[in-house]
Amino acid sequence: MSGFHLAQVNIGLPLEPIGSERLRGFVEMLQPVNAIADAAPGFVWRLQTEDGDATAIRAFADERLIMNMSVWESVEDYAAFVFGPEHLAVMRQRKQWFETMSVYTCAWWIPAGTLPTPADAEPRLELLRRLGPTPDAFTIKRPFPPPGSAAVVDVRDDWSCPV
């Protein structure tokens, strides 16, 4: 076991306000999908308000952006959740609710026992936008091993998301 955990952020720019009829399907899926994440192998933590999700948190210059952050024991654990059937059901509908973005998710390693903050997210996303995947900001399809590790991260060809 490494002394690092995987932090991730994903963002979305809703086509309409979060309380709109258009986004109702997305909002209705939040609690069930978050519950699956919370119970998933390797799950450590997720950002949430007293409402149980992070949709009310505004951490970016564009205040319309909504975000989700979580921490996982490994890339493989996180990918198993992301590409699992429940989460994919939401991702398949993403274009109904959110504007298309070139970069909307990013991962990086943090020391085990620490938590990322919303302020950590925007610079990581910007780094990924500017440089592509690096050890400091990457995607789960192009991951890097934890710092100081010579381990190869299992990048599976069947990890795909139809969005």
ZADO-1210 file (C-alpha; in nm, 4 decimals, padded with zeros to 6 digits):
<atoms>
<atom x="00.0000" y="00.0000" z="00.0000" code="MET" pos="1"/>
<atom x="00.1321" y="00.3409" z="-00.0965" code="SER" pos="2"/>
<atom x="00.1446" y="00.6411" z="00.1341" code="GLY" pos="3"/>
<atom x="-00.0686" y="00.8256" z="-00.1211" code="PHE" pos="4"/>
<atom x="-00.4337" y="00.8411" z="-00.2174" code="HIS" pos="5"/>
<atom x="-00.5903" y="00.9540" z="-00.5422" code="LEU" pos="6"/>
<atom x="-00.7729" y="01.2877" z="-00.5333" code="ALA" pos="7"/>
<atom x="-01.0103" y="01.3683" z="-00.8164" code="GLN" pos="8"/>
<atom x="-01.2277" y="01.6558" z="-00.9240" code="VAL" pos="9"/>
<atom x="-01.4909" y="01.6685" z="-01.1916" code="ASN" pos="10"/>
<atom x="-01.6783" y="01.9748" z="-01.3007" code="ILE" pos="11"/>
<atom x="-01.9779" y="02.0550" z="-01.5113" code="GLY" pos="12"/>
<atom x="-02.1276" y="02.3647" z="-01.6636" code="LEU" pos="13"/>
<atom x="-02.5034" y="02.3073" z="-01.6436" code="PRO" pos="14"/>
<atom x="-02.7115" y="02.4084" z="-01.9434" code="LEU" pos="15"/>
<atom x="-02.9663" y="02.5511" z="-01.6987" code="GLU" pos="16"/>
<atom x="-02.9743" y="02.6225" z="-01.3228" code="PRO" pos="17"/>
<atom x="-02.9399" y="02.3126" z="-01.1036" code="ILE" pos="18"/>
<atom x="-03.3008" y="02.3428" z="-00.9844" code="GLY" pos="19"/>
<atom x="-03.4467" y="02.3527" z="-01.3352" code="SER" pos="20"/>
<atom x="-03.6749" y="02.0902" z="-01.4835" code="GLU" pos="21"/>
<atom x="-03.4072" y="02.0104" z="-01.7438" code="ARG" pos="22"/>
<atom x="-03.1602" y="01.9042" z="-01.4725" code="LEU" pos="23"/>
<atom x="-03.4125" y="01.7148" z="-01.2609" code="ARG" pos="24"/>
<atom x="-03.2924" y="01.3741" z="-01.3865" code="GLY" pos="25"/>
<atom x="-02.9339" y="01.4599" z="-01.2950" code="PHE" pos="26"/>
<atom x="-03.0316" y="01.5846" z="-00.9496" code="VAL" pos="27"/>
<atom x="-03.2429" y="01.2739" z="-00.8872" code="GLU" pos="28"/>
<atom x="-02.9420" y="01.0512" z="-00.9628" code="MET" pos="29"/>
<atom x="-02.7045" y="01.2326" z="-00.7271" code="LEU" pos="30"/>
<atom x="-02.8021" y="01.0605" z="-00.4021" code="GLN" pos="31"/>
<atom x="-02.8122" y="00.7029" z="-00.5375" code="PRO" pos="32"/>
<atom x="-02.4834" y="00.7377" z="-00.7270" code="VAL" pos="33"/>
<atom x="-02.3129" y="00.9055" z="-00.4304" code="ASN" pos="34"/>
<atom x="-02.4312" y="00.6209" z="-00.2055" code="ALA" pos="35"/>
<atom x="-02.2752" y="00.3692" z="-00.4449" code="ILE" pos="36"/>
<atom x="-01.9493" y="00.5650" z="-00.4421" code="ALA" pos="37"/>
<atom x="-01.9512" y="00.5870" z="-00.0618" code="ASP" pos="38"/>
<atom x="-01.9823" y="00.2068" z="-00.0386" code="ALA" pos="39"/>
<atom x="-01.7365" y="00.1257" z="-00.3182" code="ALA" pos="40"/>
<atom x="-01.4078" y="-00.0553" z="-00.2500" code="PRO" pos="41"/>
<atom x="-01.1257" y="00.1954" z="-00.2086" code="GLY" pos="42"/>
<atom x="-01.3504" y="00.4958" z="-00.1422" code="PHE" pos="43"/>
<atom x="-01.2025" y="00.7317" z="00.1185" code="VAL" pos="44"/>
<atom x="-01.3943" y="01.0630" z="00.1131" code="TRP" pos="45"/>
<atom x="-01.6050" y="01.2986" z="-00.0967" code="ARG" pos="46"/>
<atom x="-01.6751" y="01.6689" z="-00.0769" code="LEU" pos="47"/>
<atom x="-02.0273" y="01.7467" z="00.0355" code="GLN" pos="48"/>
<atom x="-02.2373" y="02.0042" z="00.2114" code="THR" pos="49"/>
<atom x="-02.5099" y="01.9258" z="00.4644" code="GLU" pos="50"/>
<atom x="-02.7272" y="01.8515" z="00.1572" code="ASP" pos="51"/>
<atom x="-02.5159" y="01.5409" z="00.0889" code="GLY" pos="52"/>
<atom x="-02.3532" y="01.6579" z="-00.2346" code="ASP" pos="53"/>
<atom x="-02.1301" y="01.9395" z="-00.3568" code="ALA" pos="54"/>
<atom x="-02.3584" y="02.1094" z="-00.6094" code="THR" pos="55"/>
<atom x="-02.3903" y="02.4230" z="-00.3930" code="ALA" pos="56"/>
<atom x="-02.0132" y="02.4769" z="-00.3671" code="ILE" pos="57"/>
<atom x="-01.8801" y="02.7501" z="-00.5938" code="ARG" pos="58"/>
<atom x="-01.5003" y="02.7306" z="-00.6145" code="ALA" pos="59"/>
<atom x="-01.4254" y="02.8570" z="-00.9650" code="PHE" pos="60"/>
<atom x="-01.4095" y="03.1939" z="-01.1347" code="ALA" pos="61"/>
<atom x="-01.7164" y="03.0895" z="-01.3342" code="ASP" pos="62"/>
<atom x="-01.9730" y="03.0510" z="-01.0567" code="GLU" pos="63"/>
<atom x="-02.2039" y="02.8491" z="-01.2806" code="ARG" pos="64"/>
<atom x="-01.9635" y="02.5528" z="-01.2601" code="LEU" pos="65"/>
<atom x="-02.0600" y="02.2720" z="-01.0263" code="ILE" pos="66"/>
<atom x="-01.8041" y="02.0304" z="-00.8907" code="MET" pos="67"/>
<atom x="-01.7500" y="01.7006" z="-00.7228" code="ASN" pos="68"/>
<atom x="-01.4324" y="01.5933" z="-00.5438" code="MET" pos="69"/>
<atom x="-01.3423" y="01.2617" z="-00.3911" code="SER" pos="70"/>
<atom x="-01.0472" y="01.0614" z="-00.2619" code="VAL" pos="71"/>
<atom x="-00.9753" y="00.6982" z="-00.3446" code="TRP" pos="72"/>
<atom x="-00.7123" y="00.4443" z="-00.2410" code="GLU" pos="73"/>
<atom x="-00.6055" y="00.3835" z="-00.6014" code="SER" pos="74"/>
<atom x="-00.6680" y="00.4685" z="-00.9658" code="VAL" pos="75"/>
<atom x="-00.8076" y="00.1196" z="-01.0133" code="GLU" pos="76"/>
<atom x="-01.0634" y="00.1621" z="-00.7335" code="ASP" pos="77"/>
<atom x="-01.1769" y="00.4967" z="-00.8702" code="TYR" pos="78"/>
<atom x="-01.1955" y="00.3679" z="-01.2273" code="ALA" pos="79"/>
<atom x="-01.4012" y="00.0668" z="-01.1174" code="ALA" pos="80"/>
<atom x="-01.6599" y="00.3091" z="-00.9776" code="PHE" pos="81"/>
<atom x="-01.6472" y="00.5576" z="-01.2679" code="VAL" pos="82"/>
<atom x="-01.6867" y="00.2899" z="-01.5323" code="PHE" pos="83"/>
<atom x="-01.9381" y="00.0879" z="-01.3309" code="GLY" pos="84"/>
<atom x="-02.2938" y="00.0652" z="-01.4662" code="PRO" pos="85"/>
<atom x="-02.4565" y="00.3108" z="-01.2246" code="GLU" pos="86"/>
<atom x="-02.2120" y="00.5931" z="-01.2901" code="HIS" pos="87"/>
<atom x="-02.2005" y="00.5240" z="-01.6628" code="LEU" pos="88"/>
<atom x="-02.5801" y="00.5588" z="-01.6734" code="ALA" pos="89"/>
<atom x="-02.5344" y="00.9183" z="-01.5587" code="VAL" pos="90"/>
<atom x="-02.2386" y="00.9854" z="-01.7890" code="MET" pos="91"/>
<atom x="-02.4328" y="00.8658" z="-02.0925" code="ARG" pos="92"/>
<atom x="-02.6804" y="01.1480" z="-02.0297" code="GLN" pos="93"/>
<atom x="-02.4215" y="01.4175" z="-01.9541" code="ARG" pos="94"/>
<atom x="-02.4821" y="01.6080" z="-02.2804" code="LYS" pos="95"/>
<atom x="-02.8500" y="01.6542" z="-02.1866" code="GLN" pos="96"/>
<atom x="-02.7505" y="01.8497" z="-01.8775" code="TRP" pos="97"/>
<atom x="-02.4013" y="01.9978" z="-01.9282" code="PHE" pos="98"/>
<atom x="-02.2045" y="02.1907" z="-02.1852" code="GLU" pos="99"/>
<atom x="-01.9288" y="01.9927" z="-02.3557" code="THR" pos="100"/>
<atom x="-01.5913" y="02.0720" z="-02.2036" code="MET" pos="101"/>
<atom x="-01.2497" y="01.9608" z="-02.3282" code="SER" pos="102"/>
<atom x="-01.1306" y="01.8927" z="-01.9721" code="VAL" pos="103"/>
<atom x="-01.3853" y="01.8260" z="-01.7010" code="TYR" pos="104"/>
<atom x="-01.2065" y="01.5786" z="-01.4764" code="THR" pos="105"/>
<atom x="-00.8616" y="01.5577" z="-01.3250" code="CYS" pos="106"/>
<atom x="-00.6783" y="01.3385" z="-01.0755" code="ALA" pos="107"/>
<atom x="-00.3622" y="01.3786" z="-00.8673" code="TRP" pos="108"/>
<atom x="-00.1910" y="01.2098" z="-00.5743" code="TRP" pos="109"/>
<atom x="-00.2138" y="01.3410" z="-00.2177" code="ILE" pos="110"/>
<atom x="-00.0521" y="01.2065" z="00.0990" code="PRO" pos="111"/>
<atom x="-00.2782" y="00.9487" z="00.2633" code="ALA" pos="112"/>
<atom x="-00.4646" y="01.1089" z="00.5518" code="GLY" pos="113"/>
<atom x="-00.4961" y="01.4492" z="00.3847" code="THR" pos="114"/>
<atom x="-00.7891" y="01.5875" z="00.1888" code="LEU" pos="115"/>
<atom x="-00.7992" y="01.8115" z="-00.1169" code="PRO" pos="116"/>
<atom x="-00.9836" y="02.1400" z="-00.1011" code="THR" pos="117"/>
<atom x="-01.1954" y="02.3079" z="-00.3677" code="PRO" pos="118"/>
<atom x="-00.9130" y="02.5631" z="-00.4035" code="ALA" pos="119"/>
<atom x="-00.6831" y="02.2777" z="-00.5134" code="ASP" pos="120"/>
<atom x="-00.9069" y="02.1848" z="-00.8053" code="ALA" pos="121"/>
<atom x="-00.8891" y="02.4767" z="-01.0481" code="GLU" pos="122"/>
<atom x="-00.5061" y="02.4860" z="-01.0733" code="PRO" pos="123"/>
<atom x="-00.4981" y="02.1078" z="-01.1332" code="ARG" pos="124"/>
<atom x="-00.7587" y="02.1317" z="-01.4082" code="LEU" pos="125"/>
<atom x="-00.5715" y="02.4233" z="-01.5658" code="GLU" pos="126"/>
<atom x="-00.2436" y="02.2292" z="-01.5543" code="LEU" pos="127"/>
<atom x="-00.4101" y="01.9348" z="-01.7299" code="LEU" pos="128"/>
<atom x="-00.5597" y="02.1701" z="-01.9917" code="ARG" pos="129"/>
<atom x="-00.2218" y="02.3333" z="-02.0607" code="ARG" pos="130"/>
<atom x="00.0151" y="02.0355" z="-02.0522" code="LEU" pos="131"/>
<atom x="-00.1960" y="01.7246" z="-02.0864" code="GLY" pos="132"/>
<atom x="-00.1469" y="01.4403" z="-01.8381" code="PRO" pos="133"/>
<atom x="00.1530" y="01.4828" z="-01.6058" code="THR" pos="134"/>
<atom x="00.2337" y="01.3350" z="-01.2644" code="PRO" pos="135"/>
<atom x="00.0741" y="01.6467" z="-01.1099" code="ASP" pos="136"/>
<atom x="-00.2559" y="01.6380" z="-01.3026" code="ALA" pos="137"/>
<atom x="-00.3781" y="01.3422" z="-01.5047" code="PHE" pos="138"/>
<atom x="-00.6792" y="01.1414" z="-01.6122" code="THR" pos="139"/>
<atom x="-00.7689" y="00.7888" z="-01.5104" code="ILE" pos="140"/>
<atom x="-00.7264" y="00.6809" z="-01.8714" code="LYS" pos="141"/>
<atom x="-00.3696" y="00.8241" z="-01.8689" code="ARG" pos="142"/>
<atom x="-00.2683" y="00.7853" z="-01.5024" code="PRO" pos="143"/>
<atom x="00.0648" y="00.8178" z="-01.3288" code="PHE" pos="144"/>
<atom x="00.1818" y="00.6098" z="-01.0324" code="PRO" pos="145"/>
<atom x="00.2019" y="00.7605" z="-00.6838" code="PRO" pos="146"/>
<atom x="00.5145" y="00.9671" z="-00.6090" code="PRO" pos="147"/>
<atom x="00.8189" y="00.7531" z="-00.5409" code="GLY" pos="148"/>
<atom x="00.6515" y="00.4428" z="-00.6806" code="SER" pos="149"/>
<atom x="00.7945" y="00.2408" z="-00.9653" code="ALA" pos="150"/>
<atom x="00.4642" y="00.0565" z="-00.9984" code="ALA" pos="151"/>
<atom x="00.2877" y="00.0619" z="-01.3309" code="VAL" pos="152"/>
<atom x="-00.0720" y="00.1748" z="-01.3087" code="VAL" pos="153"/>
<atom x="-00.3143" y="-00.0680" z="-01.4719" code="ASP" pos="154"/>
<atom x="-00.4519" y="00.1232" z="-01.7687" code="VAL" pos="155"/>
<atom x="-00.7185" y="-00.1040" z="-01.9108" code="ARG" pos="156"/>
<atom x="-00.8298" y="-00.0806" z="-02.2708" code="ASP" pos="157"/>
<atom x="-01.1907" y="-00.1433" z="-02.1710" code="ASP" pos="158"/>
<atom x="-01.2071" y="00.1683" z="-01.9507" code="TRP" pos="159"/>
<atom x="-01.4147" y="00.3791" z="-02.1807" code="SER" pos="160"/>
<atom x="-01.6908" y="00.6256" z="-02.1330" code="CYS" pos="161"/>
<atom x="-01.9404" y="00.6899" z="-02.4112" code="PRO" pos="162"/>
<atom x="-01.9618" y="01.0678" z="-02.3768" code="VAL" pos="163"/>
</atoms>
